[in-house]
Amino acid sequence: MTDTMKQIVLASYAKGNPKPSDFRLEEVPIPTAGERKILLRTLWLAVDPLFRFAIDEVRLSGALHLELGDVMVGATVSEVVASNHPDYAPGDVVEGRTGWRQYAVVAPDQADYRGPPRKLDPSLAPVSTALGVLGMPGQTAHGGIETLRIKPGETVAISAAAGAVGSIAGQIAKIHGARAVGIAGGAGKVQALLDLGFDGAADYKAPDFAAQLKAAAPNGIDCYFDNTGGDVTLEVFKQLNRGSRMAMCGYIAYYGMGYEGPGPDHMPALYRTIMGTGLEIRGFAGFMAGQKALDDIAGWISDGKLTYPEAVVEGIEAAPQAFASVFSGHDFVGKLLVKVAEPA
C-alpha cells in the first residue's frame, strides 16, 4: 500500500447544475486508524443527486453543507483494511458515507442517525447493490410506493423512471398490482423501461411527450411518484384522475435554484389541480423505510420479481463528471456507480 491517496474536494459552490470544474482532485497522506476506529478502503462510490443540496453556497435544505476544500460527501462500499474496533475486522465489507476518497477513517461509536457502517454479506448479493437496490435508493423507492397507498389496478406514473430510484419504484408498483408508466428522457431509456416490465413509457424529450403519456396511461393517472418537478410534473397534472396521490421524492428540475425560480408562475396550475382532482401531495424521507424495505426487496430479487440495472464508470477521477451528468443528462439506466478499486 502506498502512503498517499486520492480524494476529491469541493473547489467552488455549484451555480445551477454542478460541473466537473466545481471539484478538485487532491493527493494526500492515507490516514491511520486511532483508538476504536477503523480504516476503510473504498471499493464503490455512489453519485447520488441527494448530495447536490450540500454544495450550495447558502444552505437551502438538507442536513449537510460543505465548505470549500471539504471532501465531497457520498455513499460508499468499502473494505476494512485496519481495525481498532471490536465489531470490525480486516476484510469486512461495509456500506457508509465516507465521501469521494480512496481511504477513510471512521469511528463507529460516533455514528450519526444512520448508525455505524453497515456490514455486508458478499455471498448474498454483489456488494455494489448496497448503494442501489439494497441501499438508500431501494429504500426510497419502497417508501415512496408505500406513501402512495396503491390499489391493484391503478395506474402509477414515475418520473425519472430510468434512474436508480425510479427503475425500482416502477417494479415495486407492479408487484403491488398497479400499472406502471415510466417517464424518461430518450428513446433508449423508454425501451429500457419496457424491457424492465413497465406497462408503458413516455419520452419527455420528444415533441409529442403529452401524446405519448396519454397513450401510455389511457385511463388517466391515479398515483404519481415524482422525482423531477418542472415541466414533466406539469404535464402529469393534466392527466391526474380524481382522488389521485402524489409522493414527492425529489425535484431535480429545481435543485440549482433558491426559493424562487424564473417565471412564469405555475402556482395557479398547482392550486387548480389540487382543487379540481382532490390531489393529495406528500413528501417523504426514503431512509425511514428501514430494514423492512431491504428485506422486502431482497425477497423480490430472490423470487425473480425485481431486477436492478447498474451503470459503472471506472476510477475516482471519474466521479465529478459522473455526478454532473446526473443533472445535465446521460444515457445510463439504473444506478450509476463509480468503481474505485477491486477488493484485496
Phi, psi and omega in degrees: 000133178287172182270351183236162179220165176260143173215158181241126184244163177283118181265329178206148179292142183289137173245108187073222180291139178299149177238152177305328181289351175286354184235159181223135177273130179235156171241123187224165178295146174289130181287166176244151183276121176275197182300130179057034177235163180231147175258126183247143174249122186287130176257313183228147180227134178262143175248078185276134178299337178311323188278002170300330181295340185276350189242023167279147180297319176250127181297124180253324180196166179089159184276342186256144172211124182264146169267156177301135182094348177287149173296134180297133182286149178181153177279144184220157163247129186223163172250145178282123179254339175207141183220133169242029181233134186294340184273354184227142180232151175307134183101340175299146176247131187226159173245138179198199181233074186259357171089180185276078179205158185282332178223152177208147172258134183232141174253097183303330182288346182249031182294152177273200185297341179281347180090178179291168178309135184274122177289140180245152176251101182299343180282342183275323182195157174306136186295339177299334181294343178293345176259000183228252188297327179254037177214208184303315179300318177296317177299320180295315178300315180298313181296322179293319178294320176298320179300325183285342179053057186292139173255143178306137179092348179285158177261126180246124175259140181232122174274160187049044189287345178271000180275183185299316181280311185298321181294330177279319181301318180297320179292322177293322177302318179293322177300327178279004176091013181268169171263119187262127178239119181260146175241125182211170183256110177110146182297326180296318179291323177301315179294323179298322178294318178297323178293331178283351179107003175300146182281337179198162180204153181222144182263109184289346178275347184281147179300332181258032182307314182301317179293320178298318181294320179294322179291325180285335180231068187296338180258019180084179185243127180265326182224142181230119175263103190260120175251355194236317193070201175069205186296329179299313181293322178299324179288321177299320180307325183291343186243015179284142176273166176298136180078020182287158179235145181230124174260117182268102181270322182197172181213062188299337177296343184241007186298329181271008182253164172273216181281345179230130177256179178291159178290175000284171179278115181262005179300322177303320179296320179297313182293321178295322179295315180299313182288322185285332183245350187072026183303131174255123181245131179219127170278158181209159177252120186298323185296341181291346178295331170068200186293329179302320179299314181295322178294315179300313183295318178301321178294319179294323176296314180300324181277358180077018181268349186214134176241163187223091177296141176230145173239136188233133168244156190254136170092139182298334178297339182278351186299314181301315179294320179298316180297315180299324183292337177300330184260331184265346177115137176205175183256007182287152176236136179088207184281126178268123184233151171253121176274114185268319183201160172276151174300151179294000000 
